[in-house]
Amino acid sequence: MINSAPGTPNNPVILTLTVFVLLAVSGVAAAQVIEEIIVTAQKREQSLQDVPISISTFTGEFLEDSGIDTLQQLGQYTPNLSLAFSSQLANNRIVLRGVGSVGNSAIEPSVAVFVDGIYIPRPSSVIGTLTDLEIVEVLRGPQGTLFGRNASMGALNIRTRKPGDEFSGDIRASYGNYNHVQVAGALSGAFSPEIAGRVAFQYSDRNGYGQNSFTENGSDSDVGKWEDGSVRGKLFFEPAPDLDITLTADFSRIINGGGVIEVLSDTVQPEYLVALRRFLSPTDPLTMPTGEVPEAAHGFDNNVHQDHRDYAEDEQWGIAGDVNWRIGEHTVRSLTGYRKWYNDTLNESVIRLPMDLIRRVTFYDVETVSQELQLLSPTGGLIEYVAGAYFYREDYGIDQAFDQGPDFCSPFVGNLFASYLASFNFSPQAANSIAGGVARDCVRGTQRDAVATRFRQDVSNYALYGQLTLNVTEQLRVTGGLRWTDSNKEGSFLSLVNNPISAPPSPANPFALDLRIPEQHPDLEYDEEEITWLANVSYSPVENLMLFATYATGFRSGGFNPEGFDSVAQAAGADRVYDTETVDNIEVGAKGGMFDNRVVVNLNYFHTEIDDLQDRRFDGVNFLMQNVEELTQQGVELDIQARPVDQLYTVLGVSYLDSSFGNFPNATSLPADIAAYRTSVQLSRFLGFPPMELPVRDLTGDRNHFSPQWQLPLVAEWSDRSPVHGLGWFVRGEYQYVSGQNVGADTNQAPQTMQPGYDIVNARLGLRGADDGWEISGFVRNVFDQDYCQVIFIQALATTLSLVDPVTGGGMQRCVVGAPRVWGVEASYRF
């Protein structure tokens, strides 16, 4: 049963626009019908309205008309889909129906991404600018019985444009605020009756959305600079009437200057700033604390105050072959892919304070090979089927190091321990003397690679899958699907602590920060076999109406924690291995067209139960994977397209999501409780008494994070032409509402990580040529400059730096700020 709860959208703008759409679709004037959308969600070209699953689609034309050029922007238009960046360029998450996974760890994604049938293994490898797309299909629910790589919560099926027989092309250029320059284009044509080609490219460059006031006008003052470029080439061969081959090669590169990650001002207490001034003081921390502090007085001003900006380089390339061989009425299809992805995150300011303390350097390296064979039966008979065999190989490496900056040992470490000793009634002279010795020992140790970790993982995956449809009558169809998966993971993990200051404290090394423990796991292994299935029935009682019901299962393979632990996490039972996640999903829906197909409505209800949910948490020092026993996500999704008159086209989406942990008694505790536990563990080593029990939070019955109760995207475009010259014009308005949700990086549901509900308005107007060969437009995204957080996380080392509140349990939080208002002009030309 879906529980009613506050949060129903009552914004007058929403109500006004919703009423406008309802009035519009009730019109009876003669109008163009909604164009049929062809999808390949079931491995065949079918009308969207004939596919009995929950699916949202975005054609290439729609993407261009809305100026959508990233998957993150696409999430604003899709019910129950969101994409968010975190502290690293490589650390993003794709969330579908409130479930997603962070991209840079070894965890498999909940939402699989396929480009032209080839699996893209990491969400962080699809963050660049999109170009020359035919369609994006958002498939909700487990998709394992038709896609080679398992997709437990859903899939993004992206198809790029194919080479055409005729010579054609397009060019698009735009310029906007933040000095944003963007150029994209494509060229297509036939070399002979049997061979055609297509090449597409894009380049984008802009300044950052934020400023670093600590570096003033220096090279690091611009925060969030973005530059990326990509190129894709396709060759289509038809050596025989029953054989065609498509070869694809692509390359992309991104250079990024970090993101705007501000301190949330309402999570800062005066004593936090006093503590920071003491720890960051360049002179006497006990009597004259004069250290600078992060900018915390003004939230959402796109201003940070830290020692330097982040820097990352992201590069990937791949080749693919798609062969279709028609044998009689059957088709054999082969999909072969090879991909290579690198991400070098350099110079990352982990602690983000106005002193050069710790820089994190991370190198990600992924190499994948996949081979898929499919057998497709003819359509229209009593039985239709798709059968497939799949092989996937992945080599994944993460090399990470923490370099100590010139301010780390002195003054920071000296100030830190002088303050600690003073709290135990040491005199200022004694405290400063002892702490000074600790700082000198720290300086004598290794500064570069003070802590270093090395993670390797090799994945081998084999699968057999099939789906069969029985056309009982013209109105009734019954479908069953089955998948067998054999997954093997082998890995290794090495953690080196090269400077004693970062090691766990001990009688021989009492003044240590316990950032990481030395570890060595050379032979990690996780093997499993899983069988998943699907059952579906669809019925069309009348023309232009289909009812369907589905029960589908899915899973995500277990694996390894790829990042280092401190001794406190070790004492709490942190494990290198986490278990498999399983999914059971029930859907009931309807798809239909009305008013001579001027209105298309798709509606569905879903109920998803997830056992052993793979949840990645952060406690201020450690990133850990854990399994959550039960999570239930259920709700309703609605998509409406309407063209009541020739000039007006509208799209409305609505999603309602109810979320509840069925059993989660051991969630991460609040920061202050973790700080108390850390202190207890450290003191127990020296005083000999047992530490306090690990504090946990019981989140049973609570909502999952990134699970907004309501999402409402709305698009309306009015276009017309001059009756004399045929010159076209258009006005396009877009509205997106997201209700309040917890966007904490850690699943502790801290009240401080709640993002209130917000709405975003976009607008675009322009002119079109008589033959649609050219277009000029002006646009504004986020018209009212709405502030919001993509992700909120606890300040790094908050428990060490006394940035926690023992009364409320909270602490100083950081916000990954969403994009501000952007505007520009765009011109395009097609030939």
Protein Blocks (a to p, Z undefined) as FASTA:
>chain_A
ZZddehiacbfklmmmmmmmmmmmmpcbdcddddddddfklopacdfklpccddddddfk
lmmmnopabfklmmmmpghiacdddfbfklccddeehiacdfkbmbdcfbdcdeehiacf
bfklmmbccehifbdcddedjfklmpfbacfkbccddddddddfbdcddddddddehhia
cddddddddfbfkbccdddddddddddfbdcfklomafklpghiacdddddddddddfbf
kbccdddddddddddebjaddddfklccfklmmmmmmmmpcblfklmccbdcddfkbghk
lpacdfbdcddddddddddddddddehjbccdddddddddddddehiafkopabdfbdcd
dddddddddddddddddehiabdcddddddddddddddddddddfklmpmklmmmmmmmm
mmnopafklmmmmmmmmmmmmmmmcfbhkbacddddddddddddddddddfblmbccddd
ddddddddddddddddfbfklmccdfklmbcghlaccdddfbgcdddddddddddddddf
bghiacddddddddddddddfbdcdfklmmnopafbdcddddddddddddddeehhlacc
dddddddddehiacdddehjaccddddfbacdddddddddddfbfklccddddddddddd
fblckbccdfklmmmmmmmmmmmmmnopacdddddddfehiacehiafbdcddddddddd
dfklopacdddddddddddddfbfbdghpaklpccdddddddddddddfkopaccdddde
hklopacdfbdcddehklmnopacfknopacddddddddddddddddddZZ
